[in-house]
Amino acid sequence: MKLLNKMLSRFVKVGQLTVIDADGNPHIHGPGGEPKSTVRLMDKKLYRDLFFNPELKAGEAYMDGRLVCEEGGIREFLKLFSMNASNLRGQGHQKRLRQFYKKVKRFHQSNTLITAKQNVAHHYDISNDMYKLFLDEDMQYSCGYYANVDDSLEQAQLAKKTHVAAKLNIKPGNTVLDIGCGWGGLAMYIAENFDVHVTGVTLSKEQYAMACERAKKRGLEDKVEFILSDYRDLTGPYDRIVSYGMFEQVGVPHFLEFFTKVSDLMADDGCMLLHSIGRKGGPGSTARWIRKYIFPGGYSPALSETLAEIEKSGLWVTDIEILRLHYAETLLAWDKRFQNNRDEVAEMFDERFCRMWEFYLIVSEYSFRYSKNMNFQIQLAKNVNALPITRDYMVDVERKLS
């Protein structure tokens, strides 16, 4: 425990962390106050593992039941972890480890046509029924838009769809492409509210099947088409393109490929809205636990590395908006619903799966609330005259739809 205690003493500068070792001895770190967490280590091997790779090994140990959260539970432990994360990452060996991962991240994000399909299946093709247990009624698995933090999840997701549609400046007769359409909710919303034809594309077999079924039930077969395909295999042109919550699976090595393809798919007077998780500050790397268990091949980019590749593609950046805490509220709502249905999830899978998913939802929420994550929305066009020169049209459409 000596090395681990030394690291923890430098780590906990806010709140108090009590670690009970495998022999039952308590070790207290931090100045006291909130947040306050007590965890018990059930395995002496964790002393070394947590010292060398705390972000990966803490998650694995919690999943396996070798790290047990006592006082405060997993939510308070991860809150304390998130509020002190910069103190951990600034320590010598942790800093060198993160620098190494930044150098090799391109290899972790090699989302070729084959690996992209495998990575999507890992996360999205586990069970539509499981996702129904914590998502809103329209199955929106992306950041909501909270005009008020007291809004329900359904209100926030409807407001998100309205906000996105308003930014697309949709005209009657337009063809619309939704890259990474999920279970089809945004595509169907646009089809129902505008005189357009919408094509949604996904790599997930589970999402594709449900999206087609939902469109049929809503009588939208003539206005919405869903395709099980990689966006790179599509042909255009499309008047409007939207990609909401898919760009995180593209990977830095494929950014230019993505924006070049978007340009190819876009009509000369068309536009696109890209929504992605991003990070405050410069380029980074994906946390090892998230990359290994949740989103293989995934990465939340900095604006700087995104805009650099957009510039190479020749597209105009016509608008940028930063959403800071909207995803924190969305993830909090998801976790509350997940916890309310935890027993059903355990029956579908097992307790280890439940611990993995609650760890993912909570640590993700805190990455927006206490760390560097945010969302950005970038509007793109080929032609400088493709869109009005003020943002009034966005407000007008949003008010009309609301």
Phi, psi and omega in degrees: 000350188298310180295319180296316178298322179297317179294316182294328178295330176275339186279309189272100177249349177232127179083201182216130177241122174253122178251119176264118185284179185294343177264003178090009181270131179275144176229117188256133181228145176104165183282350183101178183084194183265150356285155181233129183220142173236125178236150179244128177266122185266357188218125181295338177299335181293335180303312181285316182300315182290330178293314185277329184212068188297323185291325176280311189287330177294317178296315180296318181295323177294316178302319186275354182080014179268346170239113186251125178274120181259270178292125177092338180070185184293327181295316181290324177298314181288332174295313178298317179301313184292322182288342180247006189303321182296331177291330178283311186290343178274352179287148190315298185291328178289323178296317179294322179297316180293323177298322178295315181295327176295323182290327184256007186298333180299327179287329179285343186245029179279079184270074176290177179302326181280309184291327178300318179295318179294318181294320178295316180299324181303321186260319191264339184261032181273319178177118173299324181296326178293316180296327179298335185287341181228349178275172176287177184297333182265007175059048177270109181256061179198176187299127173282176181235106188261103172292333179214137183295344178274357178299148174287165177299320179298317179297317182293322180286326175294318178297325176299312181297321177296316181298317180293312181300322180296324181286343182278348178052051187288138178243152178305136179087356179296151167259133186238135177245129176250105180274116184081059192281354180060226180270014168090004186298315181293318179299317181290325177299315179296317181296324182283336186253353181223154179275076186217169170248133185242134173246124177250136181236136178215156174263353183272121178296320180295314180295317181301313182298316181290321180299316179297318180296317181294318180297321180295316180297328181269005177066037185248016184302328182278346184248342183229134175232132177250139184233133174270096188195162169278139181302335182290345180265001183277160171234148183254207001269161174237142180285325181225139179230137175228142173220110187240102176086017177252335187299334179296344179261004182281312181090138183307319180298344184248007182300311181296321176301317180297309184288329174294320178293319176302317179298319179295323183280341187274135173297157184302327179255022183271180176208167180223149168242122178251126176241132181210153164292137177227188181224139173290136182094197186272185180303148179223214177215161180279134178305138187300322181295315179298316182294323184282320189251335189247300184234078175298135182082358185273155178197133176262112190276161168281153177301323184299315181284337176286310182296327179299321180282328175298318180301321180292333183282342181088002179282150173278135166269113187256346178192144175224134174228139177253125175254116189270304189249003182298321181286331176300316179292322178298312182294325176298316179296319178298316182295322178299317180290322178300314181295324178294335182245021186300321181298321179292322177296318179298324178291325178290321185236253176196179183295324179298318178298317178300315180294324178297315184286324177291323176300314180298311183295318184286315181294329177291317177304313184288338176294332175272325186279326186234349184242218193255001184279148175206181173242146172235148174239121181243125175264134186232151176210158174277322190249137181298337181260012187290337186229157175302155186272358170236168183269009184303323182299326178297312181296318181299313182293318182298318179294321180296315181291328182287000000 
